[in-house]
Amino acid sequence: MDAVTASEPTTTQVRLRPEIAALPAYRQGRPAPADGFKLSSNENPWPPVDGVAQAIAAAALEVNRYPDATALVLRERLAERYGVSPDGVLVGAGSVSLLAQFILAACAPGDEVVYSWRSFEAYPGLVTVAGATSVQVPNRADHGHDLDAMADAITDRTRVVIVCSPNNPTGVPVTAAEFERFMERVPADRLVLLDEAYAEFVRDDASVDGSTLIGRYPNLVVLRTFSKAYGLAGVRVGYAIGPVPILDAARSTAIPLGVTAVATAGAIAALEDANEAELLRRVDVLADRREALREALIAQGWEIPAAQGNFVWLPTGDRTVEVAERLFEAGVVARAFPGDGIRVSVGEEESVEVLLSVLEGLV
């Protein structure tokens, strides 16, 4: 009998959870051509600042050792910044890892997780893996969260509600007033996760700012990341701030040693004054570039919703695949959501002219 090679398709009689077997894997943005622009993953287009790169390189010399499982030094730095105890900070392998931990901590099979849709594409998979059920509440006509409808969707089976601000992929933020009214309606025994992966790019003063809400609500956890503004997407490190008992429950669901020493070293270095000042200067440049791009697209005739992340949303509907392919042919890779729209990251300055030249003929 011939041996089965790794390249040959196989079938299995192993009993798998059918909902997991049917679950599509997370789809990363496809690579850009060598002379093109990858604007599909909301990455920071600049390389690490020197101080951060040096800290990462130094940590790499000790990868034969396990990291600190609790990322204590990083938690202490963040705790000081946000005025909480180190136990009030949880560090994970990116904010998406933390989302998974909190959902696992709160949900059992049959429980429900409420979130707006369309929103971050990882939410449905994280809920399914936990054995819970997604309750997707349609976005408003302006592509933002309908918080009233989300509050209405909370039932006895609801265990978690996710609010994404600015919303990924549409870019629309939740206002502070909207969020306050929403929290007044959410039962105190339901966990609310405020996903603020793009908080540093927000320039709308009316937007909710989770850092001002810490300690105010006993059921609120704020999630942030070093992947976007701080340019550390490749090492995977994010954090959560919230009530210690909730964070302790999430700690119990974590894969041990999931955050590497290289990641924590990079994050700690990114918080040093000189390094952070340069990183936030770059964020200012991207925010200005985003505003200029959005205004130019609107002038072309595109209906671009409010944009407060490091990306803009093209509501292309049934034309999504066509427009995405035209962009790709011009060397621009964007994230297409067939039937809904296209998310385009704000990247290198040179990419803007190419992007606008293609889209001008597709309005």
N, C-alpha and C positions, 0 to 999 in steps of 0.2 A: 504494500500500500504506500502511495506517495505521501510524504509529509506535507502538511499544510503550511504554507509560507505566510509570513506576516502580511503580504500584499494581497492574498486571496480572500474574498468575502467569506464569512462564516455565519452560521446561525447558532443560536444558543437555546438550550432548554432551561437555563437558569431563570428562576422566577424573579423578574424585576417589577418594580412599581410601574404600572402602565402609564401613569401620568408623567413619570420621569423619562421613560423610554421614548415617549412622544414629544418631550420637551426639546425645542431647538436650542442648540448651544449658543452662547453669547457670541454675536458676530462682530468682530473687530473691523475697523475701517480698512478697506483694501489699500495696498501700497500705492504710492504715487509713482508715475514715471520718473526716471532719473532726472529729467529736466523740468519736472512738474512740481505741484504743490499739494501736500497732504493736508486737507482742511476738513477731515472727517472725524477726528477724534478729540477735538477741543484741547489739543496740546499747546503748551507754551512754545512758541517758535524759537526762543533763544536757548542756547546751551546753558548749563549751570554757571553761576557766578564763581569766580576763582575760589573763594573761601569755602563754598559748599563742595565744589569738586575736590578740593584738597582734603576736606573732612571725610568724604566718601572714600577717597583713595587710601587714606590712613586706616580707616575701618576695614577695608578690604584685605589688609595685611593680616588680619586676625580672624578670617572666616573659618579657620579650623576650630574656633571656639563657638559654643552656643551663645546667642545673645541674651541680654537680660529679658526674661519672659514678660516682665511688667513694663518695660520701657520707662523705668522710674525717673531717670534724669529728664527725659522729654516731658513726662507728665508733670514734674515739678515746675519746669519752665512754663508750661501752659497753665498750670494751676495758679501760678503767680500772676500771669497776665489776666486771667479771668476772675480772680478773686475767690477761688474755691480751694478745697483741699486736694492733694494729689489723688486721693481716692475718688474725687469727683470728676476725674478725667479718665477716659478709656482710649487707648491707642490701638489701632488695628491696621491691617494691610489694605489701606485705602478705605474711604467711607463706605464703599459697597460691601466690604467685608463686615463692617460694623452693622450695616443694615441687616445683613443676614443673621448676625448674632442676636440682635434685638428681636427680630421676627421669630427666631427659634425660641428665644426665652419667653416670649409672650403667647405663642400660638400652639395649639394642638390641632389634630385633624378635625375638620368641621368648623373651626374658627374662621373669622373673616378679617381681611385687611383692606381698608378703604384708601383709595388714592385717586388722583385726577388722571385723566387719560385723553390725549396722549401725554405721557411724561417719561421719566427715565426708563429705558427699555429693559433694564435689569429687574425692575420691580416684579413683573409677573412670574419670572423664573424663581426668584427668591421666595415668593409666597408659595409657589407650588412645591418647591423642595421641602419647605417646612410642613407640608401636608395641609396647609390652610387654603382658603378660597379668596380669590381676588374679587373686589367690588370696585369696578372702574367707573368713575363719575366723569361724564364728558366735560371737556373744557368749555369755557364760554366762547362766544363768537369772536372775542378778541384774543383767543388762544391762552387765556389765563385760567387759574383755578376758579371753579364755582364753589366757594367755601360753604355757601348756604346749602347747596345740593349735597355736598359732602357731609355736612352735619346731619342732614335729613337721612342720609344713607346709613348712619350708625344704628346698629340694632343690638340686641342682647348677645349676638354672636360675634360682634366686632371686638377685636382685641388690640388692633394697631391701626392708626391713621397716619399716613405719610403726606407731608406737605413739602413740595419741592419749590424753593424760591431762591433765585430765578428758576423758572421751570425749564428743565431740559427735556425736549429740544426746542421749545418755542420761545424761550427767553423772557417771558413775562413774569415780573415779580409779584409777590403777594404784598399788599400794603400792611403797615403796622396796625392800622385801624381795622382792616379786614381780619387780620389774624387775632386781634384781641376779641373781637365779636365772636369769632369762631371758637376760641378757647372757652368762652363763657358758655357755649352750647355743648361742648364735649364733656361727657361724664368723667369725673376725676379718676375713675378706675380704668380708663382706656389710655393706652400709651400713644402719645403723639411724637412723631419723629420729624423734626424740622431739618430737611436736607438742604444745606447751604454750601454746596460744593463750589459755587461761583460767587460767594459773598463779596470777595475783594474787588470784583469788577463792577459792583453796583454803584451807580451814581445818582440814583433817584432817592432823594431824602425821605420820601414817603414810604419807602420799602421797609418791610420788617427786617429787624436786625436781631438775630438770636442772642448775640452777646449781651444785649440789654435786658433779656428776659430770664437770664440764669437765676435760679432760685425763686422765681415768681410763681411758677406752676409746678405742683408735685408730680405731674404726669408728663412733663415735657423734657425731651432730650434733643440737644442741638448737635448736628453733625457737620464737620468741616474736613477739608483735605489739604494736603500739601501738593497734590498732583497738578493743579491748574495754575493758580497765581504764583506758587513757589517753584514751579518747574520740576517737580520730582515724580512725574507720572511713572517713570521707569523703575523706581525703587519701591513704590506702593506703601504709603503711610498716610493715615488719616486719623481723626480723633473725634470723640464724643464728649459732651459735657452735660451733666444732668444729676439727678438724685442718686446718691450712692447705692441704695438698695437695688435700683433698676440697673445701674452699671454693673453691680456685682452679679446679678442674674445673667447679664450678657457675657460677663467674663467667663462664666461657667460653660457657655456654649462654644467658646473659642477653640480653635485648633491650637494646641500648645506651640509656643515659639514661632508664631506666624509672622511676627514683625522682626525683620532682620536688624542686626547691628549696623549694617550699611545704611538702611533706611533711617533709623533713629539718628545716626550721626549726621546724615544730610539734613534732617529736619531741625535738629538742634542748631546746626550751623546756619540754617536759613533764618532762624530767629535772632541771630546776633545782629546788633544794630546796623553795622555797615552793610552787611549782606542783605538784610531785610529792606533797607532803604533803597538799594539798587533794584531789588526784585519788585518792590512796589512802584518804583519809577517806571519799570517796564510795564507793569499793569496799567499805569496811567496812559502810557503810549497806546496800548492795546484798546483801552476804553475809548480813547479819542479816535482811533482808527475805526473802531466799531461804529461810532456815531457817524463818522464821515461816510462809511460804507452804507449804512442804513439810509442816510439822507440821499445818497446818490441812487440807490435802488428805488426809493420812493419817487425820486424825480424821473426815473425811467418808466414808472407806472406800476411797479410792484407794490403789493399791499403787505408791507413788512410790519409785524407787530412790535410792540415795545421790546427792546433788546437790552438786557442788563447782565448777560453772561459774556463770555468771550466768543460769541457766535451770533449769527442772525438766522431767522427762520423764513424760508420761502414756502408759502402755502400753495404748492403746485398741484395738489389734488390728483386727478387722473393723469396729469402730464408729468408726474414725478419721475418715472423711469426715463422718459424721453429727455427731460431737462438734465437729469443726472448724467446720462450718456453723452450729451453734448458737452457738458462740463469736462467729463473725463477725456473726451477726444481733444480738448484744448489743454489737457495736462492738469486739470483741477479735480481732485478727488474730494467729494463731499459725502455726507451721510444721508442716504435716501431712505425714506419710509414710504414705500409704495402705497398710493392712494391718499396719502396725507400731505407730505411735503418733504423739503430738503433742509437739513441743518448744515450751515457753512461756518466753519471756524474762522475766526479772525487770526490770520497768520502773518507771514512775511509781507512787508510793504509792497514788494513786487507782485504779490499775488492779487492785489486789489484791482489793478488795471486789467489783468487777464480776466478776472472774474466778471468785472463790469462789461468788458467788451463782448463776452459771450452772452451774458444775460440780457444785454440791451436788445439783441435780436430775437429774444424768446418771450418777451412780455405778451 
